[in-house]
Amino acid sequence: MNDVLDQSEVDALLAAVEQGAAEAPGGGEGTSIFSRHRRPGDDVEIRPYDFKRPERVSKDQMRALESLHEGFARNFGAALSGFLRTIMEVKVSSIEQMTFSEFTHSLPNPTCFNLLSCGPLEGNMCLEISPLIIYPIIDRLLGGSSADLFIPQRPLTVIEQRLVNKILDRAVGSLSESWAGIMQLDFKLEDSESNPQLVQIVPPNEVVVVVGLEMKMGGRAGTMSLCIPYNVIEPVVDKLSNQTWAAYKRSRRSDKIRHRMAARLETATVTVSSILANSTITLRELHNLQVGDIILTDKSCKAPLTIEIGGRRKFIGNIGQHRGHRAFKVTRPFQPKDRV
């Protein structure tokens, strides 16, 4: 504290710095980054950094998350198409990092906002489905055509929420399948809310990864957003970077594994069976059935039979006798059009 400069010494030091008379520690070698004026010849790369939106997830990890959820979109779209009995297209439209407050403020109110648990990871993810597509889906489930459907500006009713839960069950199942390559996660629907501003699963300035998906059903289209807080996936974020290399190693080893499995399957035993004929009798006839009774069938004794291997029909032929044993002579492979 005894080496405190007075005001005149401070002014003299600042003047020397501005005129370039003062030397930096180390004899003036190296590039001065922190200075009021840039000297000619200085080539220092300066990158902008926003402290409100720090980039905590690398580009490789973002690409891995994008490819992971592209698989989720395909599985979810196929599951919805079978459930709704119509073509449902789901695809990833964007993926970006933002704060949780920016995500919630970008959503409409009311909307279909759902909280998902993802054990064994701690915390929740958010799945939001736009009313522009959720009401046409509800109308489809209730037997409507959604041609002249009016989109109401209100929260979902209890009956509508029960129908949406059936959609969410398929989304949860598709998410679990997609994340199985990284880690076996148990996604479950925890709660649903219509106003996203009332939900605070993380602090407002916490970084989240938002996966935007586009949903199309006939002439209707809408968006779906999956919000993944960084602190939730932080324990497994390193596995995302290794996913590309792991997939490359799996592709190289696939041929070796296939030959090894084929060699072991060659020695496996299978059950071979053939059905002689089918018939129908009454329960009274079955009750009175005795030794020596004859059951008549519509099939001729010379008609061809099918042989089943492992419970599946494979060949067509005739039954006979060979060297004192019952035998089956194969004539040709079984075709799907055959009615034998």
PyMOL commands that set and color helices and strands:
alter all, ss='L'
color gray80, all
select helices_A, chain A and resi 7-19+59-84+100-105+131-141+158-179+196-198+230-241+243-265+283-287
alter helices_A, ss='H'
color red, helices_A
select strands_A, chain A and resi 88-99+112-119+124-129+186-193+207-217+220-229+272-274+305-309+312-322+325-333
alter strands_A, ss='S'
color yellow, strands_A
deselect
rebuild
show_as cartoon
